[in-house]
């Protein structure tokens, strides 16, 4: 019996008043589980807090990997992008701040982008990260809408 239980028992014995008549106390002959009513132990709660702090943060390195893998997968063209220009990097940083579940949304938007049949002015933008990042939400929506012709047909 810990010190709090001793104090409660002493109070109950002295005053003949049960603090919680619906609760069984260990000194009343009923064994109780100290974890009863507690979802997690304090150690488990600390681990959960640390995991929340270590929330996944999408990075430029992950973007480059996603770009290369998705471009290769969708277009069947090898891709070896290893850096972003200054403007693309700034746009990516803004997207990282603004978009939830970016690790999923980015791959979906890339798929929407690489599946496009045409691009403005007949250009091939499939190597243009700046264009993609400037129109990130448009390509994410194209993915969900299964729209490979957001700029119209050829």
N, CA, C and O atoms as a GROMACS GRO file, in nm:
protein
  616
    1UNK      N    1   0.086  -0.117   0.000
    1UNK     CA    2   0.000   0.000   0.000
    1UNK      C    3   0.090   0.124   0.000
    1UNK      O    4   0.182   0.134   0.082
    2UNK      N    5   0.066   0.217  -0.092
    2UNK     CA    6   0.150   0.336  -0.098
    2UNK      C    7   0.101   0.441   0.001
    2UNK      O    8  -0.003   0.424   0.066
    3UNK      N    9   0.176   0.550   0.012
    3UNK     CA   10   0.147   0.651   0.115
    3UNK      C   11   0.011   0.718   0.095
    3UNK      O   12  -0.055   0.751   0.194
    4UNK      N   13  -0.031   0.739  -0.027
    4UNK     CA   14  -0.162   0.802  -0.051
    4UNK      C   15  -0.273   0.709  -0.004
    4UNK      O   16  -0.368   0.752   0.063
    5UNK      N   17  -0.260   0.581  -0.039
    5UNK     CA   18  -0.361   0.485   0.006
    5UNK      C   19  -0.366   0.478   0.158
    5UNK      O   20  -0.474   0.466   0.215
    6UNK      N   21  -0.251   0.486   0.224
    6UNK     CA   22  -0.246   0.486   0.370
    6UNK      C   23  -0.318   0.609   0.427
    6UNK      O   24  -0.392   0.600   0.524
    7UNK      N   25  -0.295   0.723   0.363
    7UNK     CA   26  -0.361   0.846   0.409
    7UNK      C   27  -0.512   0.837   0.392
    7UNK      O   28  -0.588   0.874   0.481
    8UNK      N   29  -0.555   0.786   0.274
    8UNK     CA   30  -0.698   0.771   0.249
    8UNK      C   31  -0.759   0.673   0.348
    8UNK      O   32  -0.866   0.699   0.404
    9UNK      N   33  -0.692   0.561   0.371
    9UNK     CA   34  -0.742   0.461   0.465
    9UNK      C   35  -0.751   0.520   0.605
    9UNK      O   36  -0.849   0.500   0.676
   10UNK      N   37  -0.646   0.594   0.644
   10UNK     CA   38  -0.647   0.657   0.777
   10UNK      C   39  -0.763   0.754   0.791
   10UNK      O   40  -0.830   0.757   0.894
   11UNK      N   41  -0.787   0.834   0.688
   11UNK     CA   42  -0.898   0.929   0.690
   11UNK      C   43  -1.032   0.856   0.700
   11UNK      O   44  -1.118   0.892   0.780
   12UNK      N   45  -1.047   0.751   0.617
   12UNK     CA   46  -1.173   0.675   0.617
   12UNK      C   47  -1.195   0.607   0.753
   12UNK      O   48  -1.307   0.607   0.805
   13UNK      N   49  -1.089   0.548   0.809
   13UNK     CA   50  -1.101   0.482   0.940
   13UNK      C   51  -1.139   0.581   1.049
   13UNK      O   52  -1.224   0.552   1.133
   14UNK      N   53  -1.076   0.698   1.048
   14UNK     CA   54  -1.098   0.798   1.152
   14UNK      C   55  -1.238   0.860   1.142
   14UNK      O   56  -1.306   0.876   1.243
   15UNK      N   57  -1.280   0.895   1.019
   15UNK     CA   58  -1.406   0.966   1.002
   15UNK      C   59  -1.523   0.872   0.976
   15UNK      O   60  -1.639   0.914   0.984
   16UNK      N   61  -1.495   0.747   0.943
   16UNK     CA   62  -1.598   0.649   0.906
   16UNK      C   63  -1.675   0.694   0.782
   16UNK      O   64  -1.792   0.658   0.764
   17UNK      N   65  -1.608   0.772   0.697
   17UNK     CA   66  -1.668   0.819   0.572
   17UNK      C   67  -1.588   0.760   0.456
   17UNK      O   68  -1.465   0.773   0.450
   18UNK      N   69  -1.659   0.695   0.365
   18UNK     CA   70  -1.593   0.642   0.246
   18UNK      C   71  -1.583   0.754   0.143
   18UNK      O   72  -1.683   0.818   0.111
   19UNK      N   73  -1.463   0.778   0.093
   19UNK     CA   74  -1.445   0.887  -0.004
   19UNK      C   75  -1.519   0.860  -0.135
   19UNK      O   76  -1.575   0.952  -0.194
   20UNK      N   77  -1.519   0.738  -0.178
   20UNK     CA   78  -1.592   0.701  -0.300
   20UNK      C   79  -1.657   0.566  -0.270
   20UNK      O   80  -1.593   0.462  -0.282
   21UNK      N   81  -1.783   0.567  -0.233
   21UNK     CA   82  -1.846   0.442  -0.193
   21UNK      C   83  -1.856   0.339  -0.306
   21UNK      O   84  -1.876   0.221  -0.279
   22UNK      N   85  -1.844   0.382  -0.431
   22UNK     CA   86  -1.853   0.290  -0.543
   22UNK      C   87  -1.719   0.224  -0.577
   22UNK      O   88  -1.714   0.134  -0.660
   23UNK      N   89  -1.613   0.270  -0.514
   23UNK     CA   90  -1.481   0.219  -0.546
   23UNK      C   91  -1.436   0.121  -0.438
   23UNK      O   92  -1.458   0.143  -0.319
   24UNK      N   93  -1.374   0.013  -0.483
   24UNK     CA   94  -1.316  -0.082  -0.389
   24UNK      C   95  -1.171  -0.045  -0.369
   24UNK      O   96  -1.096  -0.024  -0.465
   25UNK      N   97  -1.130  -0.037  -0.244
   25UNK     CA   98  -0.993  -0.006  -0.211
   25UNK      C   99  -0.922  -0.135  -0.171
   25UNK      O  100  -0.985  -0.227  -0.119
   26UNK      N  101  -0.789  -0.144  -0.196
   26UNK     CA  102  -0.715  -0.265  -0.164
   26UNK      C  103  -0.730  -0.308  -0.018
   26UNK      O  104  -0.732  -0.428   0.011
   27UNK      N  105  -0.740  -0.214   0.073
   27UNK     CA  106  -0.750  -0.249   0.214
   27UNK      C  107  -0.888  -0.302   0.252
   27UNK      O  108  -0.909  -0.345   0.365
   28UNK      N  109  -0.982  -0.299   0.159
   28UNK     CA  110  -1.115  -0.353   0.183
   28UNK      C  111  -1.124  -0.500   0.142
   28UNK      O  112  -1.232  -0.557   0.134
   29UNK      N  113  -1.008  -0.560   0.115
   29UNK     CA  114  -1.004  -0.701   0.081
   29UNK      C  115  -1.021  -0.730  -0.066
   29UNK      O  116  -1.031  -0.847  -0.105
   30UNK      N  117  -1.025  -0.628  -0.150
   30UNK     CA  118  -1.040  -0.649  -0.292
   30UNK      C  119  -0.910  -0.606  -0.359
   30UNK      O  120  -0.863  -0.493  -0.342
   31UNK      N  121  -0.853  -0.698  -0.435
   31UNK     CA  122  -0.730  -0.666  -0.506
   31UNK      C  123  -0.764  -0.576  -0.625
   31UNK      O  124  -0.863  -0.598  -0.694
   32UNK      N  125  -0.682  -0.476  -0.648
   32UNK     CA  126  -0.703  -0.390  -0.764
   32UNK      C  127  -0.576  -0.386  -0.849
   32UNK      O  128  -0.466  -0.406  -0.799
   33UNK      N  129  -0.595  -0.360  -0.975
   33UNK     CA  130  -0.484  -0.348  -1.068
   33UNK      C  131  -0.443  -0.201  -1.073
   33UNK      O  132  -0.527  -0.116  -1.103
   34UNK      N  133  -0.317  -0.170  -1.045
   34UNK     CA  134  -0.277  -0.028  -1.047
   34UNK      C  135  -0.292   0.035  -1.185
   34UNK      O  136  -0.299   0.158  -1.196
   35UNK      N  137  -0.297  -0.045  -1.292
   35UNK     CA  138  -0.313   0.008  -1.427
   35UNK      C  139  -0.461   0.023  -1.465
   35UNK      O  140  -0.492   0.077  -1.571
   36UNK      N  141  -0.550  -0.024  -1.379
   36UNK     CA  142  -0.693  -0.020  -1.410
   36UNK      C  143  -0.736   0.125  -1.432
   36UNK      O  144  -0.711   0.212  -1.349
   37UNK      N  145  -0.802   0.149  -1.545
   37UNK     CA  146  -0.852   0.283  -1.575
   37UNK      C  147  -0.748   0.371  -1.642
   37UNK      O  148  -0.780   0.484  -1.682
   38UNK      N  149  -0.624   0.323  -1.655
   38UNK     CA  150  -0.519   0.401  -1.718
   38UNK      C  151  -0.492   0.342  -1.855
   38UNK      O  152  -0.464   0.223  -1.868
   39UNK      N  153  -0.501   0.425  -1.958
   39UNK     CA  154  -0.482   0.376  -2.095
   39UNK      C  155  -0.339   0.329  -2.117
   39UNK      O  156  -0.317   0.222  -2.176
   40UNK      N  157  -0.243   0.405  -2.073
   40UNK     CA  158  -0.102   0.372  -2.092
   40UNK      C  159  -0.024   0.405  -1.966
   40UNK      O  160  -0.062   0.492  -1.888
   41UNK      N  161   0.085   0.334  -1.947
   41UNK     CA  162   0.172   0.364  -1.834
   41UNK      C  163   0.241   0.497  -1.861
   41UNK      O  164   0.245   0.541  -1.976
   42UNK      N  165   0.295   0.563  -1.759
   42UNK     CA  166   0.365   0.690  -1.781
   42UNK      C  167   0.478   0.677  -1.884
   42UNK      O  168   0.500   0.768  -1.963
   43UNK      N  169   0.548   0.565  -1.882
   43UNK     CA  170   0.656   0.544  -1.979
   43UNK      C  171   0.600   0.540  -2.121
   43UNK      O  172   0.658   0.598  -2.212
   44UNK      N  173   0.488   0.470  -2.140
   44UNK     CA  174   0.425   0.463  -2.271
   44UNK      C  175   0.374   0.600  -2.315
   44UNK      O  176   0.383   0.635  -2.432
   45UNK      N  177   0.322   0.678  -2.220
   45UNK     CA  178   0.273   0.811  -2.251
   45UNK      C  179   0.388   0.901  -2.296
   45UNK      O  180   0.372   0.981  -2.388
   46UNK      N  181   0.504   0.889  -2.232
   46UNK     CA  182   0.622   0.966  -2.271
   46UNK      C  183   0.666   0.930  -2.412
   46UNK      O  184   0.701   1.017  -2.492
   47UNK      N  185   0.664   0.800  -2.443
   47UNK     CA  186   0.703   0.755  -2.577
   47UNK      C  187   0.608   0.811  -2.682
   47UNK      O  188   0.652   0.852  -2.790
   48UNK      N  189   0.478   0.814  -2.651
   48UNK     CA  190   0.380   0.868  -2.745
   48UNK      C  191   0.406   1.017  -2.770
   48UNK      O  192   0.395   1.064  -2.883
   49UNK      N  193   0.439   1.091  -2.664
   49UNK     CA  194   0.469   1.233  -2.679
   49UNK      C  195   0.591   1.254  -2.767
   49UNK      O  196   0.592   1.343  -2.852
   50UNK      N  197   0.694   1.171  -2.748
   50UNK     CA  198   0.814   1.182  -2.830
   50UNK      C  199   0.783   1.150  -2.976
   50UNK      O  200   0.835   1.216  -3.066
   51UNK      N  201   0.700   1.049  -2.999
   51UNK     CA  202   0.663   1.014  -3.136
   51UNK      C  203   0.587   1.127  -3.202
   51UNK      O  204   0.606   1.153  -3.321
   52UNK      N  205   0.501   1.195  -3.128
   52UNK     CA  206   0.427   1.307  -3.184
   52UNK      C  207   0.524   1.419  -3.222
   52UNK      O  208   0.506   1.485  -3.324
   53UNK      N  209   0.627   1.441  -3.137
   53UNK     CA  210   0.726   1.544  -3.166
   53UNK      C  211   0.807   1.508  -3.290
   53UNK      O  212   0.845   1.596  -3.367
   54UNK      N  213   0.832   1.379  -3.309
   54UNK     CA  214   0.910   1.333  -3.422
   54UNK      C  215   0.822   1.315  -3.545
   54UNK      O  216   0.847   1.228  -3.628
   55UNK      N  217   0.720   1.397  -3.556
   55UNK     CA  218   0.628   1.391  -3.669
   55UNK      C  219   0.706   1.402  -3.799
   55UNK      O  220   0.803   1.477  -3.809
   56UNK      N  221   0.663   1.327  -3.898
   56UNK     CA  222   0.734   1.322  -4.025
   56UNK      C  223   0.734   1.459  -4.092
   56UNK      O  224   0.630   1.523  -4.103
   57UNK      N  225   0.849   1.501  -4.136
   57UNK     CA  226   0.862   1.628  -4.209
   57UNK      C  227   0.916   1.596  -4.348
   57UNK      O  228   1.024   1.539  -4.362
   58UNK      N  229   0.840   1.633  -4.448
   58UNK     CA  230   0.879   1.611  -4.587
   58UNK      C  231   1.000   1.699  -4.618
   58UNK      O  232   1.006   1.814  -4.573
   59UNK      N  233   1.095   1.648  -4.693
   59UNK     CA  234   1.218   1.721  -4.722
   59UNK      C  235   1.242   1.734  -4.871
   59UNK      O  236   1.177   1.667  -4.952
   60UNK      N  237   1.336   1.820  -4.907
   60UNK     CA  238   1.376   1.835  -5.046
   60UNK      C  239   1.434   1.704  -5.098
   60UNK      O  240   1.408   1.665  -5.212
   61UNK      N  241   1.510   1.636  -5.016
   61UNK     CA  242   1.568   1.507  -5.055
   61UNK      C  243   1.458   1.407  -5.090
   61UNK      O  244   1.469   1.332  -5.187
   62UNK      N  245   1.350   1.406  -5.008
   62UNK     CA  246   1.239   1.315  -5.035
   62UNK      C  247   1.168   1.354  -5.164
   62UNK      O  248   1.126   1.268  -5.241
   63UNK      N  249   1.154   1.485  -5.188
   63UNK     CA  250   1.091   1.531  -5.312
   63UNK      C  251   1.170   1.482  -5.433
   63UNK      O  252   1.111   1.431  -5.529
   64UNK      N  253   1.302   1.497  -5.430
   64UNK     CA  254   1.386   1.453  -5.542
   64UNK      C  255   1.371   1.302  -5.565
   64UNK      O  256   1.364   1.256  -5.679
   65UNK      N  257   1.366   1.228  -5.458
   65UNK     CA  258   1.348   1.083  -5.468
   65UNK      C  259   1.210   1.051  -5.528
   65UNK      O  260   1.198   0.967  -5.617
   66UNK      N  261   1.104   1.118  -5.476
   66UNK     CA  262   0.969   1.097  -5.528
   66UNK      C  263   0.960   1.135  -5.675
   66UNK      O  264   0.897   1.064  -5.754
   67UNK      N  265   1.021   1.247  -5.713
   67UNK     CA  266   1.020   1.292  -5.853
   67UNK      C  267   1.082   1.184  -5.942
   67UNK      O  268   1.021   1.143  -6.041
   68UNK      N  269   1.202   1.139  -5.906
   68UNK     CA  270   1.272   1.040  -5.988
   68UNK      C  271   1.196   0.907  -5.997
   68UNK      O  272   1.180   0.851  -6.105
   69UNK      N  273   1.149   0.859  -5.883
   69UNK     CA  274   1.077   0.730  -5.882
   69UNK      C  275   0.946   0.738  -5.959
   69UNK      O  276   0.914   0.648  -6.037
   70UNK      N  277   0.870   0.845  -5.938
   70UNK     CA  278   0.739   0.857  -6.003
   70UNK      C  279   0.755   0.880  -6.153
   70UNK      O  280   0.680   0.823  -6.232
   71UNK      N  281   0.851   0.962  -6.192
   71UNK     CA  282   0.874   0.987  -6.336
   71UNK      C  283   0.914   0.857  -6.406
   71UNK      O  284   0.867   0.828  -6.516
   72UNK      N  285   1.002   0.782  -6.342
   72UNK     CA  286   1.044   0.654  -6.399
   72UNK      C  287   0.927   0.556  -6.408
   72UNK      O  288   0.910   0.487  -6.508
   73UNK      N  289   0.847   0.552  -6.302
   73UNK     CA  290   0.732   0.460  -6.298
   73UNK      C  291   0.626   0.496  -6.402
   73UNK      O  292   0.579   0.408  -6.475
   74UNK      N  293   0.589   0.623  -6.410
   74UNK     CA  294   0.478   0.664  -6.497
   74UNK      C  295   0.521   0.676  -6.643
   74UNK      O  296   0.450   0.630  -6.733
   75UNK      N  297   0.635   0.738  -6.668
   75UNK     CA  298   0.677   0.764  -6.806
   75UNK      C  299   0.771   0.658  -6.862
   75UNK      O  300   0.802   0.658  -6.981
   76UNK      N  301   0.816   0.570  -6.776
   76UNK     CA  302   0.913   0.468  -6.818
   76UNK      C  303   1.042   0.532  -6.869
   76UNK      O  304   1.109   0.478  -6.957
   77UNK      N  305   1.075   0.648  -6.813
   77UNK     CA  306   1.197   0.720  -6.849
   77UNK      C  307   1.281   0.735  -6.724
   77UNK      O  308   1.231   0.781  -6.621
   78UNK      N  309   1.408   0.696  -6.730
   78UNK     CA  310   1.491   0.714  -6.613
   78UNK      C  311   1.504   0.862  -6.577
   78UNK      O  312   1.507   0.948  -6.665
   79UNK      N  313   1.510   0.889  -6.450
   79UNK     CA  314   1.522   1.026  -6.403
   79UNK      C  315   1.626   1.031  -6.294
   79UNK      O  316   1.629   0.946  -6.204
   80UNK      N  317   1.713   1.131  -6.302
   80UNK     CA  318   1.822   1.142  -6.204
   80UNK      C  319   1.833   1.284  -6.150
   80UNK      O  320   1.943   1.336  -6.132
   81UNK      N  321   1.720   1.346  -6.125
   81UNK     CA  322   1.720   1.482  -6.070
   81UNK      C  323   1.788   1.479  -5.934
   81UNK      O  324   1.752   1.399  -5.848
   82UNK      N  325   1.887   1.567  -5.914
   82UNK     CA  326   1.958   1.566  -5.786
   82UNK      C  327   1.965   1.702  -5.718
   82UNK      O  328   2.029   1.716  -5.614
   83UNK      N  329   1.900   1.802  -5.777
   83UNK     CA  330   1.897   1.934  -5.712
   83UNK      C  331   1.778   2.014  -5.764
   83UNK      O  332   1.721   1.983  -5.869
   84UNK      N  333   1.744   2.118  -5.691
   84UNK     CA  334   1.638   2.210  -5.731
   84UNK      C  335   1.698   2.348  -5.749
   84UNK      O  336   1.791   2.385  -5.678
   85UNK      N  337   1.645   2.424  -5.844
   85UNK     CA  338   1.689   2.563  -5.857
   85UNK      C  339   1.632   2.643  -5.739
   85UNK      O  340   1.545   2.594  -5.667
   86UNK      N  341   1.681   2.762  -5.722
   86UNK     CA  342   1.645   2.846  -5.608
   86UNK      C  343   1.494   2.868  -5.598
   86UNK      O  344   1.436   2.851  -5.490
   87UNK      N  345   1.430   2.904  -5.708
   87UNK     CA  346   1.286   2.931  -5.706
   87UNK      C  347   1.206   2.806  -5.673
   87UNK      O  348   1.112   2.811  -5.593
   88UNK      N  349   1.242   2.693  -5.733
   88UNK     CA  350   1.172   2.567  -5.705
   88UNK      C  351   1.186   2.529  -5.558
   88UNK      O  352   1.090   2.483  -5.496
   89UNK      N  353   1.304   2.549  -5.505
   89UNK     CA  354   1.328   2.518  -5.364
   89UNK      C  355   1.238   2.603  -5.274
   89UNK      O  356   1.181   2.552  -5.178
   90UNK      N  357   1.225   2.731  -5.305
   90UNK     CA  358   1.139   2.820  -5.225
   90UNK      C  359   0.992   2.779  -5.234
   90UNK      O  360   0.920   2.780  -5.134
   91UNK      N  361   0.949   2.744  -5.354
   91UNK     CA  362   0.810   2.701  -5.372
   91UNK      C  363   0.785   2.572  -5.293
   91UNK      O  364   0.682   2.558  -5.226
   92UNK      N  365   0.880   2.478  -5.301
   92UNK     CA  366   0.866   2.353  -5.226
   92UNK      C  367   0.857   2.379  -5.077
   92UNK      O  368   0.776   2.316  -5.008
   93UNK      N  369   0.937   2.470  -5.025
   93UNK     CA  370   0.932   2.503  -4.882
   93UNK      C  371   0.794   2.554  -4.842
   93UNK      O  372   0.744   2.522  -4.734
   94UNK      N  373   0.731   2.633  -4.927
   94UNK     CA  374   0.596   2.683  -4.898
   94UNK      C  375   0.495   2.569  -4.898
   94UNK      O  376   0.407   2.562  -4.813
   95UNK      N  377   0.508   2.479  -4.994
   95UNK     CA  378   0.418   2.364  -5.000
   95UNK      C  379   0.434   2.278  -4.875
   95UNK      O  380   0.335   2.232  -4.818
   96UNK      N  381   0.556   2.257  -4.833
   96UNK     CA  382   0.583   2.177  -4.712
   96UNK      C  383   0.513   2.238  -4.591
   96UNK      O  384   0.459   2.165  -4.508
   97UNK      N  385   0.513   2.371  -4.581
   97UNK     CA  386   0.447   2.438  -4.468
   97UNK      C  387   0.295   2.426  -4.474
   97UNK      O  388   0.229   2.417  -4.371
   98UNK      N  389   0.241   2.427  -4.597
   98UNK     CA  390   0.096   2.440  -4.614
   98UNK      C  391   0.017   2.311  -4.631
   98UNK      O  392  -0.103   2.310  -4.606
   99UNK      N  393   0.081   2.202  -4.671
   99UNK     CA  394   0.007   2.081  -4.710
   99UNK      C  395   0.024   1.971  -4.606
   99UNK      O  396   0.136   1.937  -4.568
  100UNK      N  397  -0.088   1.916  -4.561
  100UNK     CA  398  -0.085   1.802  -4.469
  100UNK      C  399  -0.066   1.674  -4.549
  100UNK      O  400  -0.100   1.668  -4.668
  101UNK      N  401  -0.012   1.572  -4.484
  101UNK     CA  402   0.011   1.441  -4.548
  101UNK      C  403   0.087   1.455  -4.679
  101UNK      O  404   0.054   1.390  -4.779
  102UNK      N  405   0.188   1.539  -4.678
  102UNK     CA  406   0.258   1.572  -4.802
  102UNK      C  407   0.328   1.452  -4.864
  102UNK      O  408   0.341   1.445  -4.986
  103UNK      N  409   0.373   1.358  -4.782
  103UNK     CA  410   0.441   1.242  -4.839
  103UNK      C  411   0.349   1.163  -4.932
  103UNK      O  412   0.396   1.099  -5.026
  104UNK      N  413   0.219   1.166  -4.906
  104UNK     CA  414   0.121   1.099  -4.993
  104UNK      C  415   0.076   1.194  -5.104
  104UNK      O  416   0.072   1.155  -5.221
  105UNK      N  417   0.044   1.316  -5.067
  105UNK     CA  418  -0.008   1.413  -5.164
  105UNK      C  419   0.093   1.444  -5.274
  105UNK      O  420   0.056   1.464  -5.390
  106UNK      N  421   0.222   1.448  -5.238
  106UNK     CA  422   0.324   1.480  -5.338
  106UNK      C  423   0.330   1.372  -5.446
  106UNK      O  424   0.333   1.402  -5.565
  107UNK      N  425   0.333   1.247  -5.404
  107UNK     CA  426   0.339   1.138  -5.502
  107UNK      C  427   0.213   1.138  -5.589
  107UNK      O  428   0.222   1.117  -5.710
  108UNK      N  429   0.098   1.162  -5.529
  108UNK     CA  430  -0.025   1.168  -5.608
  108UNK      C  431  -0.022   1.282  -5.710
  108UNK      O  432  -0.060   1.264  -5.825
  109UNK      N  433   0.025   1.399  -5.666
  109UNK     CA  434   0.033   1.513  -5.757
  109UNK      C  435   0.134   1.485  -5.868
  109UNK      O  436   0.109   1.520  -5.984
  110UNK      N  437   0.246   1.422  -5.835
  110UNK     CA  438   0.344   1.386  -5.938
  110UNK      C  439   0.284   1.290  -6.040
  110UNK      O  440   0.310   1.302  -6.159
  111UNK      N  441   0.205   1.195  -5.993
  111UNK     CA  442   0.139   1.103  -6.087
  111UNK      C  443   0.043   1.180  -6.176
  111UNK      O  444   0.038   1.157  -6.297
  112UNK      N  445  -0.033   1.272  -6.117
  112UNK     CA  446  -0.124   1.355  -6.196
  112UNK      C  447  -0.049   1.437  -6.300
  112UNK      O  448  -0.098   1.458  -6.411
  113UNK      N  449   0.068   1.484  -6.264
  113UNK     CA  450   0.153   1.564  -6.353
  113UNK      C  451   0.210   1.480  -6.467
  113UNK      O  452   0.195   1.515  -6.584
  114UNK      N  453   0.274   1.370  -6.434
  114UNK     CA  454   0.339   1.289  -6.536
  114UNK      C  455   0.241   1.217  -6.627
  114UNK      O  456   0.280   1.172  -6.735
  115UNK      N  457   0.116   1.204  -6.588
  115UNK     CA  458   0.016   1.138  -6.673
  115UNK      C  459  -0.051   1.234  -6.770
  115UNK      O  460  -0.134   1.192  -6.850
  116UNK      N  461  -0.016   1.362  -6.764
  116UNK     CA  462  -0.077   1.459  -6.856
  116UNK      C  463  -0.038   1.429  -7.000
  116UNK      O  464   0.077   1.400  -7.031
  117UNK      N  465  -0.138   1.435  -7.088
  117UNK     CA  466  -0.116   1.408  -7.230
  117UNK      C  467  -0.057   1.530  -7.301
  117UNK      O  468   0.023   1.516  -7.394
  118UNK      N  469  -0.098   1.650  -7.258
  118UNK     CA  470  -0.048   1.774  -7.318
  118UNK      C  471  -0.017   1.875  -7.210
  118UNK      O  472  -0.062   1.864  -7.096
  119UNK      N  473   0.062   1.975  -7.249
  119UNK     CA  474   0.097   2.085  -7.159
  119UNK      C  475   0.077   2.217  -7.232
  119UNK      O  476   0.063   2.216  -7.355
  120UNK      N  477   0.075   2.329  -7.162
  120UNK     CA  478   0.056   2.458  -7.229
  120UNK      C  479   0.160   2.482  -7.339
  120UNK      O  480   0.276   2.442  -7.326
  121UNK      N  481   0.117   2.545  -7.446
  121UNK     CA  482   0.200   2.580  -7.560
  121UNK      C  483   0.273   2.461  -7.621
  121UNK      O  484   0.377   2.477  -7.686
  122UNK      N  485   0.219   2.341  -7.600
  122UNK     CA  486   0.281   2.222  -7.658
  122UNK      C  487   0.416   2.185  -7.598
  122UNK      O  488   0.487   2.100  -7.652
  123UNK      N  489   0.452   2.248  -7.488
  123UNK     CA  490   0.582   2.221  -7.425
  123UNK      C  491   0.579   2.089  -7.349
  123UNK      O  492   0.473   2.041  -7.308
  124UNK      N  493   0.697   2.030  -7.330
  124UNK     CA  494   0.709   1.911  -7.246
  124UNK      C  495   0.763   1.957  -7.110
  124UNK      O  496   0.882   1.985  -7.095
  125UNK      N  497   0.675   1.965  -7.014
  125UNK     CA  498   0.713   2.013  -6.881
  125UNK      C  499   0.756   1.900  -6.786
  125UNK      O  500   0.777   1.924  -6.667
  126UNK      N  501   0.768   1.779  -6.837
  126UNK     CA  502   0.795   1.666  -6.748
  126UNK      C  503   0.936   1.668  -6.689
  126UNK      O  504   0.972   1.578  -6.612
  127UNK      N  505   1.015   1.768  -6.724
  127UNK     CA  506   1.145   1.786  -6.658
  127UNK      C  507   1.150   1.919  -6.583
  127UNK      O  508   1.256   1.959  -6.536
  128UNK      N  509   1.037   1.986  -6.573
  128UNK     CA  510   1.034   2.121  -6.517
  128UNK      C  511   0.973   2.121  -6.376
  128UNK      O  512   0.851   2.125  -6.361
  129UNK      N  513   1.058   2.115  -6.276
  129UNK     CA  514   1.010   2.111  -6.137
  129UNK      C  515   0.939   2.241  -6.099
  129UNK      O  516   0.842   2.238  -6.024
  130UNK      N  517   0.987   2.353  -6.150
  130UNK     CA  518   0.925   2.482  -6.116
  130UNK      C  519   0.780   2.486  -6.163
  130UNK      O  520   0.691   2.529  -6.089
  131UNK      N  521   0.756   2.441  -6.286
  131UNK     CA  522   0.619   2.437  -6.338
  131UNK      C  523   0.533   2.347  -6.250
  131UNK      O  524   0.422   2.384  -6.210
  132UNK      N  525   0.584   2.228  -6.221
  132UNK     CA  526   0.507   2.134  -6.138
  132UNK      C  527   0.474   2.196  -6.002
  132UNK      O  528   0.359   2.193  -5.960
  133UNK      N  529   0.574   2.251  -5.935
  133UNK     CA  530   0.552   2.305  -5.800
  133UNK      C  531   0.458   2.425  -5.802
  133UNK      O  532   0.378   2.443  -5.710
  134UNK      N  533   0.469   2.508  -5.906
  134UNK     CA  534   0.377   2.623  -5.918
  134UNK      C  535   0.232   2.579  -5.934
  134UNK      O  536   0.140   2.651  -5.896
  135UNK      N  537   0.212   2.460  -5.992
  135UNK     CA  538   0.078   2.410  -6.019
  135UNK      C  539   0.048   2.282  -5.940
  135UNK      O  540  -0.030   2.198  -5.984
  136UNK      N  541   0.112   2.269  -5.825
  136UNK     CA  542   0.101   2.149  -5.742
  136UNK      C  543  -0.045   2.108  -5.719
  136UNK      O  544  -0.081   1.993  -5.742
  137UNK      N  545  -0.127   2.202  -5.672
  137UNK     CA  546  -0.266   2.167  -5.638
  137UNK      C  547  -0.346   2.126  -5.764
  137UNK      O  548  -0.433   2.040  -5.756
  138UNK      N  549  -0.315   2.186  -5.877
  138UNK     CA  550  -0.382   2.151  -6.003
  138UNK      C  551  -0.353   2.004  -6.039
  138UNK      O  552  -0.443   1.931  -6.081
  139UNK      N  553  -0.227   1.963  -6.022
  139UNK     CA  554  -0.191   1.826  -6.057
  139UNK      C  555  -0.240   1.726  -5.953
  139UNK      O  556  -0.271   1.611  -5.986
  140UNK      N  557  -0.247   1.768  -5.828
  140UNK     CA  558  -0.304   1.680  -5.725
  140UNK      C  559  -0.451   1.655  -5.759
  140UNK      O  560  -0.499   1.542  -5.750
  141UNK      N  561  -0.521   1.760  -5.796
  141UNK     CA  562  -0.663   1.745  -5.832
  141UNK      C  563  -0.678   1.660  -5.958
  141UNK      O  564  -0.772   1.580  -5.968
  142UNK      N  565  -0.588   1.676  -6.053
  142UNK     CA  566  -0.593   1.595  -6.176
  142UNK      C  567  -0.578   1.447  -6.141
  142UNK      O  568  -0.643   1.362  -6.201
  143UNK      N  569  -0.493   1.418  -6.043
  143UNK     CA  570  -0.476   1.278  -6.001
  143UNK      C  571  -0.607   1.223  -5.946
  143UNK      O  572  -0.651   1.115  -5.984
  144UNK      N  573  -0.670   1.299  -5.855
  144UNK     CA  574  -0.794   1.251  -5.793
  144UNK      C  575  -0.910   1.245  -5.892
  144UNK      O  576  -0.998   1.160  -5.880
  145UNK      N  577  -0.909   1.335  -5.989
  145UNK     CA  578  -1.014   1.335  -6.091
  145UNK      C  579  -0.983   1.237  -6.205
  145UNK      O  580  -1.066   1.217  -6.294
  146UNK      N  581  -0.865   1.177  -6.202
  146UNK     CA  582  -0.818   1.089  -6.310
  146UNK      C  583  -0.824   1.163  -6.444
  146UNK      O  584  -0.869   1.108  -6.546
  147UNK      N  585  -0.778   1.287  -6.442
  147UNK     CA  586  -0.784   1.373  -6.558
  147UNK      C  587  -0.643   1.388  -6.618
  147UNK      O  588  -0.558   1.454  -6.559
  148UNK      N  589  -0.621   1.328  -6.730
  148UNK     CA  590  -0.491   1.334  -6.799
  148UNK      C  591  -0.488   1.443  -6.904
  148UNK      O  592  -0.392   1.453  -6.981
  149UNK      N  593  -0.594   1.526  -6.909
  149UNK     CA  594  -0.603   1.631  -7.010
  149UNK      C  595  -0.649   1.763  -6.951
  149UNK      O  596  -0.745   1.822  -6.999
  150UNK      N  597  -0.582   1.809  -6.848
  150UNK     CA  598  -0.628   1.934  -6.785
  150UNK      C  599  -0.604   2.054  -6.876
  150UNK      O  600  -0.664   2.159  -6.856
  151UNK      N  601  -0.518   2.041  -6.975
  151UNK     CA  602  -0.492   2.150  -7.070
  151UNK      C  603  -0.564   2.126  -7.203
  151UNK      O  604  -0.540   2.199  -7.300
  152UNK      N  605  -0.649   2.026  -7.208
  152UNK     CA  606  -0.720   1.996  -7.331
  152UNK      C  607  -0.649   1.886  -7.409
  152UNK      O  608  -0.535   1.850  -7.379
  153UNK      N  609  -0.716   1.834  -7.507
  153UNK     CA  610  -0.659   1.724  -7.588
  153UNK      C  611  -0.568   1.782  -7.696
  153UNK      O  612  -0.576   1.900  -7.731
  154UNK      N  613  -0.481   1.694  -7.746
  154UNK     CA  614  -0.385   1.731  -7.853
  154UNK      C  615  -0.454   1.787  -7.974
  154UNK      O  616  -0.389   1.823  -8.072
   0.00000   0.00000   0.00000
